[in-house]
Amino acid sequence: MTLKKTLLKTEEDFTQYEFLNTPINITKSGYTRYGAAMYFFNRGFISEKTLEIYRICCKFDHYNPVEIEKNSKTEIRKVNL
C-alpha cells in the first residue's frame, strides 16, 4: 500500500502526501489521513480497498491504516447466488 514518493508530481501531491502521513494519535488525524487518501484514490494512486481501510480508521485517531492493511488477510470474493 505504500505510496511511492516518486509518483508525486505536483505541489498538491506533496502536500497531500504529508497529510496522508500525519502521525497517529493526534486529534482528528484519522480524518486528515482519510481526506488525503480520497485525494490519492481520485488520482488513481491507491486502490478502493486501501481507501476503505482509511475510511474505517478515520474515526479512530489511534488506528494505523498502514499496519491494518499489512495485517489484513481479507479477500473480496464474488458470491454466485
N, C-alpha and C positions, 0 to 999 in steps of 0.2 A: 504494500500500500504506500510505501514511501514515495512521496512525490519528489522527483529529482529536480534539483535546483537548475540543472542545465536546460530544462523545458521552459523556464521562465524567460519571458522576453520583454514585457512592458513594465513600467514603474508600478502599475496597479498589481501585476502578477507578484512582484516582490513584496508589496505591501500586504497583500492577502496571504502570502506565504508566511510572513511574520505573524499574522493573526492566527493562521492555522496551527502555528507552533507556540501559541500562548501557553505559558506554564499551567500545570494542573493545580487545582485548589485555590485559584484566585476567583473572587466573586465575579460571576457572570462569564467566566472563561469558557464554559461549555457552549454558551450561545455565540460567543465570539468565534470559536473554532467551527461551529456549525455554519455560521454565515460565510466563513472563508471556504468551507467545504462545498457549499452551494455554488460559490463563485467558480471553483475549480471543476465541479461537475458540469456546469453550464459551458465551460471551456473545453470539456472533453478530457480532462486530465485525471479524473478519478471515476470509479465505477459507481453504479447505482447502489450496489451492496455496501461500498465504503461510505457513501453518503448516508445510507440508512443507519450505519453504526454511529456516525456523528450526530444524527437526529436523535437517536435513543440516548446518547450520552449528554446531550445539550442541557438537560435539566439538572445534571449531577456534575458539578464542577470538579469533583474528586475522581471521576471516571476518566481513564486514559483510553481514548478511542484506538490509538495505535496498538496498545497492548491487547485490548479486547479483540481487535481484528487478527492479531498474531495468534491468539489463543482460540479463535473461532474455528469450530470444526463443523459448522452447519453447512448444509448443502441445499441449494434450491432445486427441488425436484418437481417435475411436471407430473401431475396426477391425472391419469386417464379414468374417467368415470363411465 
